[in-house]
Amino acid sequence: MGVLDQFGLAGQVAVVTGSGKGIGRGIALCLAEAGADVVVAARNEAEIKEVASEIQALGRRAIAVPTDVTEEGALEALSKRTIDELGSLTIWVNNAGGIPDTTARYLTKVDDTAWDLQLDLNLKAVWAGSKAAAAAMSDSGGSIINISSRTAFGPQNKNGPYGAAKAAVNSLTETLSVELAPRIRVNAVAPGPIPTQNFIECTKVDPSQLDAMEKALPIPLKRFGTPEDIGAAVVFMASPAASWVTGQCLYVTGGM
């Protein structure tokens, strides 16, 4: 197999949670372009149907499965439907996450409810998704990729709960990589600042000020990231090119 062939995903079946828009949509489309069939999962049915149609236009199989990753049993049901309709499951991307009410908070000022909501979405759902994927991949093997964040590293002023959850995702990734080896590889990808709609809502920045914000941030590569930047990293982690990579977190941050 030539080196470029090692990045192909022909014959693979991927699940991407939170893939109706933003980074998740970018990941789903990149996986499809690399040859995978893709299950598009998120709460908004109209959005995931649109993404599934885009994937089908690329010549790949795709199904849209409305999913709330914080609901008990939802991820097991997603795994079962994937196998029932597409025949197998070899790639699982735990992408769903964010700040549920788009309000960043200090650790010392967050209440129990807001804390639980953030941890349920950004950590518990990753754990539950990984368990569901591992059960489905127990015989065939596969790759689990968790979407972490640059906020997992270092102090996070006024965004402590989210940063703590993502740091825990990195720890979970490392431990699962040992528990599930050698048949299943588990890695993480940590995006830096990408001006998705969720990013705009959480930072409260006026879209007209994004250019100024981009210039002001200490990004050595001098630009915001794109969903495709993260999608390309996920393709690598899922592909045979990364067959000797597990338990790692790849920071895709422009150098931040």
MONORBEL-V648162 format. One line per field, one symbol per residue. phi: phi as a letter, one per 30 degrees, with the letter a starting at -180 (. if undefined). psi: psi as a letter, one per 20 degrees, with the letter a starting at -180 (. if undefined). Layout:
phi=???
psi=???
This chain:
phi=.dddddcdbeicbccbdicdahdddededdddddjddbccbadddddddddeddddddjcdabcbebcdcddiddddddddeddccjabbbbcdcelkcechcdbdedbddddddddddddcbdddddddddddddcecdilbcbcdcaeddcidbdibddddddddddddeeddddddcdcdbcbbbbcdddbdddddddddiddedcddddeddddcediaddbedededddeedddedcdcbaicccdcbijd
psi=prghhiiqkpiqpqpoqkkircgggggghggghiiqqppoprhohgghhgghhhghhijqqqqpoppoiippihhghggghgghhiiroipponhpaaogjkoqqqhijprhghghgghggighhgggghggghghjhghrappppobqhiiprqnpjkgggggghhhhgggggghhghiqihpqprqpoqbppmrhggghhikqphijhghgghhqmohjkqqrqhhghghhggghirhhkikoqjqooonjji.
